[in-house]
Amino acid sequence: MTELAVGTKKGLFLLEGEPHAGFELTSRSFPGQPVDFALRDHRSGRIFAGVTSPFYGPKLFYTDGDPAGEWQQADGVELPSDCGLALERIWVIALGERPGSLYMGADPGVLFESDDGGESWQLNAALWNEPSRPTWQPGGGGLCLHSITTWPGEPDRLAVAVSAAGVWLTDDRGASWRRGNAGLRARYLPQAPGPEETDDLCVHHLERAPRRPQRLFMQFHGGVYRSDDAGQSWSEIGRGLPSDFGFPLVVDPADPDCAFVIPLVADMDRVTPEGRVRVYETRDGGASWAARGVGLPAKHAYLTVLRQAFTAASEGASLQLYFGSTSGEVFGSGDAGASWITAATRLPPVFSLTAAQ
């Protein structure tokens, strides 16, 4: 059984089922409130939800019981009281490599860490005090720390991505940070300065290949990239895609050569190309790409898929893929993208999607 946590503009929806048999809606939480990201920690069973109130701002809630029942608010999800800035949105939650450890990324480009299973959180001081921070500029969705990639078996090593301040790497559990931007080309800037000259690098999504952790894949604002040196440098691999603009990206945990993207037309036309919904797969590290769309809408379907609304469960031949759209559909595949079903329709706009088994 697979559980999908669907964060939407109007609450958190949990779906249960299997790609070959369909899904059922099992619960709805936070009705009417934007749930920007939700995740079940498979280690503890605890569910987290980042909820943004128009009056009180973003809060992180968790529950160990019935998700339709009571939730508790996590402590420490706040900025220093004298900083003059406000926490705008919780973008992502990721499991750490140590028992009970979790990370959380938020706007304005901040990283939080928990060591007690997510009940309390601390702001990462080194990234908060990064000397270049005053020059960081927000992307279209804000100054969001949206990607957190741990290194399997190495709890001190971490890569994060900020829109629009590029990739940041640490080897000492966040005590210090360095840039990881060599090779990225910001074609959207008037004169496209090199990464040594700017932090205005609008990374859209970052994922690590667990079986070869020095390999990372990136969806950039105009470009799909791969790194084979743990994020120090990057090479473009988007040739063969109908567009190299997009947001979501998923990797197959069993195959470091395998990644999936969902291209959109362009930054000024953020819909699926040609009105056809297709997921593109590489099995050779980005040397070539193949469209996967059996069962997906193929005519007059101009969907938008946000950066956190594409996820995976299992691996290899049993890899399950799921994505949701801003028009309220959720699609799923149980055969690594070869064929697809519609898992849900007529939901509110989908902001995020995570899967647990």
TAQUI-V264846 format. One record per residue. N is the residue number from 1. RES is the residue in one letter. PHI is phi in whole degrees, 0 to 359 (none if undefined). Layout:
BEGIN
n;res;phi
N;RES;PHI
N;RES;PHI
END
This chain:
BEGIN
n;res;phi
1;M;none
2;T;246
3;E;251
4;L;251
5;A;260
6;V;250
7;G;276
8;T;227
9;K;294
10;K;229
11;G;118
12;L;257
13;F;245
14;L;253
15;L;243
16;E;230
17;G;162
18;E;219
19;P;302
20;H;276
21;A;239
22;G;95
23;F;232
24;E;238
25;L;283
26;T;255
27;S;196
28;R;227
29;S;233
30;F;55
31;P;302
32;G;82
33;Q;251
34;P;292
35;V;253
36;D;282
37;F;203
38;A;217
39;L;204
40;R;261
41;D;280
42;H;294
43;R;286
44;S;244
45;G;84
46;R;289
47;I;252
48;F;244
49;A;217
50;G;269
51;V;243
52;T;251
53;S;274
54;P;294
55;F;256
56;Y;247
57;G;77
58;P;280
59;K;225
60;L;253
61;F;241
62;Y;215
63;T;213
64;D;254
65;G;240
66;D;293
67;P;295
68;A;275
69;G;259
70;E;276
71;W;241
72;Q;252
73;Q;268
74;A;286
75;D;267
76;G;84
77;V;275
78;E;198
79;L;267
80;P;306
81;S;296
82;D;258
83;C;275
84;G;79
85;L;242
86;A;242
87;L;289
88;E;261
89;R;192
90;I;269
91;W;260
92;V;201
93;I;232
94;A;225
95;L;281
96;G;276
97;E;272
98;R;262
99;P;305
100;G;78
101;S;267
102;L;220
103;Y;238
104;M;217
105;G;252
106;A;210
107;D;264
108;P;260
109;G;61
110;V;238
111;L;238
112;F;245
113;E;225
114;S;235
115;D;244
116;D;236
117;G;78
118;G;97
119;E;282
120;S;221
121;W;223
122;Q;232
123;L;288
124;N;287
125;A;290
126;A;294
127;L;288
128;W;298
129;N;262
130;E;306
131;P;303
132;S;278
133;R;307
134;P;302
135;T;266
136;W;294
137;Q;241
138;P;288
139;G;277
140;G;297
141;G;262
142;G;107
143;L;270
144;C;253
145;L;270
146;H;250
147;S;231
148;I;227
149;T;240
150;T;279
151;W;248
152;P;307
153;G;79
154;E;234
155;P;294
156;D;273
157;R;256
158;L;207
159;A;233
160;V;231
161;A;230
162;V;234
163;S;257
164;A;238
165;A;229
166;G;80
167;V;260
168;W;231
169;L;238
170;T;221
171;D;242
172;D;228
173;R;60
174;G;85
175;A;288
176;S;213
177;W;224
178;R;221
179;R;287
180;G;225
181;N;238
182;A;300
183;G;98
184;L;283
185;R;241
186;A;273
187;R;292
188;Y;280
189;L;275
190;P;307
191;Q;241
192;A;44
193;P;295
194;G;290
195;P;296
196;E;288
197;E;255
198;T;211
199;D;256
200;D;280
201;L;247
202;C;270
203;V;289
204;H;263
205;H;196
206;L;221
207;E;220
208;R;256
209;A;273
210;P;301
211;R;281
212;R;219
213;P;295
214;Q;286
215;R;263
216;L;231
217;F;245
218;M;223
219;Q;262
220;F;257
221;H;281
222;G;95
223;G;139
224;V;246
225;Y;232
226;R;225
227;S;240
228;D;246
229;D;231
230;A;64
231;G;96
232;Q;290
233;S;216
234;W;224
235;S;233
236;E;287
237;I;226
238;G;275
239;R;299
240;G;102
241;L;272
242;P;292
243;S;203
244;D;261
245;F;261
246;G;176
247;F;235
248;P;278
249;L;202
250;V;224
251;V;242
252;D;276
253;P;302
254;A;272
255;D;224
256;P;291
257;D;266
258;C;249
259;A;217
260;F;229
261;V;227
262;I;235
263;P;292
264;L;244
265;V;301
266;A;189
267;D;296
268;M;264
269;D;213
270;R;272
271;V;224
272;T;294
273;P;300
274;E;61
275;G;66
276;R;241
277;V;266
278;R;219
279;V;258
280;Y;252
281;E;240
282;T;244
283;R;241
284;D;226
285;G;70
286;G;102
287;A;293
288;S;212
289;W;226
290;A;230
291;A;282
292;R;235
293;G;212
294;V;296
295;G;97
296;L;267
297;P;303
298;A;241
299;K;211
300;H;51
301;A;239
302;Y;256
303;L;266
304;T;240
305;V;241
306;L;279
307;R;297
308;Q;263
309;A;258
310;F;224
311;T;211
312;A;219
313;A;221
314;S;62
315;E;194
316;G;60
317;A;296
318;S;265
319;L;302
320;Q;256
321;L;238
322;Y;218
323;F;213
324;G;237
325;S;242
326;T;287
327;S;265
328;G;93
329;E;263
330;V;233
331;F;243
332;G;218
333;S;227
334;G;253
335;D;229
336;A;59
337;G;93
338;A;294
339;S;216
340;W;225
341;I;236
342;T;267
343;A;273
344;A;200
345;T;224
346;R;59
347;L;278
348;P;295
349;P;309
350;V;274
351;F;267
352;S;210
353;L;208
354;T;227
355;A;238
356;A;222
357;Q;237
END
